[in-house]
């Protein structure tokens, strides 16, 4: 990017929040901020304020905290951070006001590249910005801080030191993470499957904590796919409520809904196979080819204390009483994320969180060793 220009970059997510942060950088950052910033105590301007000392005032009509960053004191150009209310409208008003004094907006990736952050870490930061669950953010942030770089470097070191078996083992472990790590930003898809009136919509609402899905005793009520975004145990989940499954129906809309439901089951990361507590475990030949589902017995409040409940298959839950919901959520997370990556603290190592990056690694893994080394060097050196 041209060095003579001054830029503003939104460093926090576009979504609403309590606080938003924008950064002014480039040769005219302090001068541009000083033209707009109105200090609450007008004893000195922002430009006259020592780096690191926050100033309360107004910026484009909104109350903000502004400071010249102390870590920029050793750089060629001083930088200014503006902390404001987290409304996207407030942030956009600040950016628009800065545009009036010649400041251009730059994307976070452009900001990072200009500040020496390499491609691997920028890709990780893009995923951090899209993630909305704390444990997913933590894992992705560790990749931004160098975990993936260290993992790829370890593979390259093994190859260059003629230890192909070690390199192959490291690549196998890394590649295995792609099946779930690529869902950290977008969310893990969990589909509810079972016959009509088994309690799919009630369970979805109970897990969500609010009534998002229509609940009715009429068979075939849910005909469309309804997604509910949740955070369970710190992980992002997209819970998908689908039409009830049955072999015969005269309703063409319901048949279309069932076909759509089976499509959702096939692409889900996990299927919850629901059966009523008072009935046999639901079976459907159409589900036989799917990844092993998690068996869930609904309406457990109807059979509390019965011998059938103690000996029966699956997790017993009640959307009405809340019974078994915590155990179900724990089981869902256990099926979706390997145990070694669910620890509460400490680094967990490299993961392949990006689909394109994963595809590139998989492609060269099937090639000769020289091609693998060439690819790894390119990924590690890419600016």
N, C-alpha and C positions, 0 to 999 in steps of 0.2 A: 504494500500500500504506500502511496506517496507520503514521504516523511513531512512535507511542509504543511499538510492538512491537519486539522484538529477533529477528533472524532468523539462520539458519545456511544457507549455500549451499555445495554441493559444486562446486568450480571445476574439478576434473579429471574425466576421463571415468569412467563407471560401471564400465568394464572393469578387470580386475586390472592393476596396474602396480607399479613399484618404490616410488613415492612418490605419495601423494594429498594434496590441499590442500583444506581447508574454510575458509570465511571467516565470522566472526561480525560482524554489523553491526546498527546500530540503537542506541538510547540506552543499553541495558543490556549491550552486548557485552563490555566489560571486566569488569564485575561478574559476569556469568554464567560467563565463562571462568575467572575467579579462584576461583569456588566449586568448580570441578571439577579444575582444574590442580594437580598436585602437583609442585612444583619439585624437581629432583634435589639442588640445593644450596638449602636452605630459609633462606637469609639474608634474603630479601625475597620478597614475594608478586609475582605477575604484575602486579597493579595498581600496585605500587610500582616496576616496571621501566620505565626510559625507553623511549619509542618507538624502534623500530629495533634494539633489543638482543635477540637470540634467547635463549630460555631452554630448557634441556633438562629434561624431566620426564616425568610420566605423565598421561594424560588418558583417563578411562574405561577404565583398566586397561592401556593400551598406551603404549609409549614414543613421545614426540612432541617436536617443536620448536615452541614457541609464541612469538609476538612481537606486540607492539602495532605496527601499521603506521605508519611515520613519515609517510607521505604523507597519513594521516588526521588528522594533528595540526592542520591548518588547517580541517578539516571540523567540522560541528556535533557529530558523535559519533565517538569513537575506534573503530577496527575492529581485530579480532584475527584473525591467521592461524594456523591449526594445520596443521603438516606432519606426516603420519603414514605408517605403512606402507600400501602401495597396495592391500591387500585390501579389496574392497567390504564384507566383513563387519566389518572394523575401522572403516571410515568410518561404516557404519550404526550400530555400537555408540556411536560418538561422538555422532552425531546424536540417537540415542535417549536418551543420557544428558543431553544438553542440553535435550531436550524435558521432562525431569523438573524442570528449573528455569525452565520457561516460555519456552524459545526455540523458535520455529517454523521449520520447514524452508521455504525459498523456492527456486524453480527458478532456474537460471542466467539465464534470460531476465528473470525478475522482478528479480534482482540487478542486471543491466545496465540495465534500465529505471529502477530507482530511482537509479542512478548516472549518469543522463543519457545513456546510450547509445541512439541512435535506432533505429527499426525496421529500416532497411536493414542496419545493422551487427549487430543482434541476429540477424537471419535468417542472415547470414554465419557468425556464431559458432555457431549451431545446426548448420550444415553442418560446421564445423571439428570440433565434438564428435563427429560421426558418422564422419568420415573417419579412415582408419587407414593411409594411405600418405603418406610424408613430402612428396613433391612436390605431391600433391593438397592436403595441409594448408597448404603454403606459399602456393599460389595462392588458396585460400579465405581464409587469414589476410590476404592483401593486400587482399581485398575487404572484410574486417572493418575494416581500417585506412584505408579510404576510397577504394579504387580504383574500385569501382562507383559510389559517390556522385559522384566526379569525372567519370566517364564520362557519367552521366545529366545532370549539370550542364552538361557541354560541349554536349550535344544541345540542352538548354533554352536555353543562351546563343545558340546558332546560330539557333534559331527566333525568339527575342525580338529578335535583331539582323537579322531578315529575310534569313537565309542558308539557305533551305530545302534547297538542293542539298547543302550541307555537313552539315546535320542528317540528311538522308536517308542520306548516306554513312556517318556515324557510327552511325546506327541499324542499317544493313545489316551493318556489321562486328560490332556488339554482338550482334545477333540470330543471326548465324552461329555464335557461340560456344555457343549453347544446345544444339546437337546433341551436343556432347561434354562441356561443362562441367557439365551436370546429372547427369553420372555420377561426378563427383569424389568424392562422399561414398559413394554406393552401390556403385560399381565398374563397370568396363567389362565387358560380357558378350562372351566370346570362345568360340564354339562349334566343336567338332571334328566334321568331317563326312567320310564316306568309307565304303567297303564294309566288310563284316565282316573282322576279322583284319588290318586295315591298320596297326594299331599305335596306335589312338587312346588306349586306356587306358594303354599303356606310355609314350606321349609325355606324357600328363597327369601320370603319376607322376614322370617324369624332370624335368618343369618344376617340380613341387611339391617335389621333393627327398625324398619319402617315398611309400610305397605306400598310397594312399588308394583307388585304383580297382582292382577285380578284373581280373586279366590271365589270359586263358585261350585256348588254341588252338581251343576250340569255337566255331563261328560262332554269333552271336546271344547271346553271354554278357551283354553290356550291353544291358538292355532298358529300364531306367529312366534318367532324367536324373540325373547326378551332378555337383554343383557343387564346385569346388575353389577356394578363395579364395587369391590370390597377391598379392605385391607385386613387380612387375617394373620395374626401372629407377626405382623410387620411385613407381610409379603403381599404383592398385588394379585388379586383374584378377579376374574371376570366370570361370574356365576350366570349360566345360561339356562333359562327355563324354556322348555320346549313342549310341543304337543304330546298328549298322552298316546302311548303306543297300543294299538290293538290290530288284530289281523284283518277285521272286516268292518267297513263303515260305508254307508250309502252317501255320505256327505262329501262332495268333491273338494270342498274347502278343507275339511278335516283330513282327507287323503293327502292333499298338498302339504298340510301342516305336518303330517307324519313323515312324509318324504324329506321335508326340510329339517325335521328333528333328527332323523338318521344321518343327514349330512353333517349336522352340528356334532353329533356323537362321534363321527369318524374323525373330525378335525380337532376334537378336544384333547387337552393334555391329560385330563382325568374325567372319567364318567362315574357319576354316582347312580348306582342301580337301585331304584327305590321299589319297595314292596310294603304293603300294609302289614302291621304287626299281627293282625288277625288272619292273614292269608298266607299261602305258600310263597316262597321266594319267587318273584317274577322271572320268567324265562322267555327268551325270544331268540329264535335262530338267527335273526338279523344282527344280533349283538355278539354272536359267537366269535366273529373275526376281529373284534375290537380289542384294544389293550385291556388287560384285566381290570374290570370295574371294581369300585368300592361298594360293597353291598350295604345298603342302609334300610332299616326297618322303621317305617314311619308310624305315627299315632301310637307310640309306646305307652302313652298314658292310659290306653284302653286295656293293657295287659300287665300293669305294674304288679310285680311280685309273683307272677305265674311261673310255673316250671318251664313252660314253653319259651319264655323270655330268657331264662338262665341257660337253656341248652341250645337256643336258636342261633342261626348263622347271622353274621353281620353286626353293625352298630345300631343300637336301638335308640331312637330319638323321638322327641315330641315337640312339634312347633308350638303347641298350645301351652305346655308347661315349661318348656326350655330344657327338659331332660335330655342329656346326651349331646347337646349342641357343642359344648366345649371339647368333648372327646372327638366329635366328628371333625371339628376344625383342626385339631391336632393331627388327626389321621390324614386329612387332606394335605396339610403342609408336609407331613412325613413322606407322602407318596410323590410330591412334586419336587422337593429339593433334597439332595443327598445330605445325609447327617453331618458330614464333615464341613459342609458349607452353612450349617444352621447354628454354629456356635455364636455365643453372645458377644464375644470380644476377640480381638487379635486378628492378624492377617490370615487369610485363607488361601492365598496363592493365586495363580493366573486362572482366568476363565475366558472362554470365547463368547462374548456377549453380543457380538455384531454378526449378522447373518452373512454379509458379503465377505467379511474377514474370515469367518468360519469356512465359507465355500472355497476361498483361496487357499487356506491351509489344507483342507481336504484334497483339493486338486493336486497340489504339489506333493502331498504325502504319497500319492500313488505313482510319482515320478521317480527318477533316479536321485541319488543323494546330492549331486551337484545342483540339480534344479531346486531341491529343498533349501540348500544353503543360500543360493542366489535369492530365492524368495524371502527368506528370513532376513538377510542383509538389507534388502530393499525396504521391508516393512520397518525395520529398526532405524534405518537412516532417513526415511521419508520425512521431509520438512512439513 
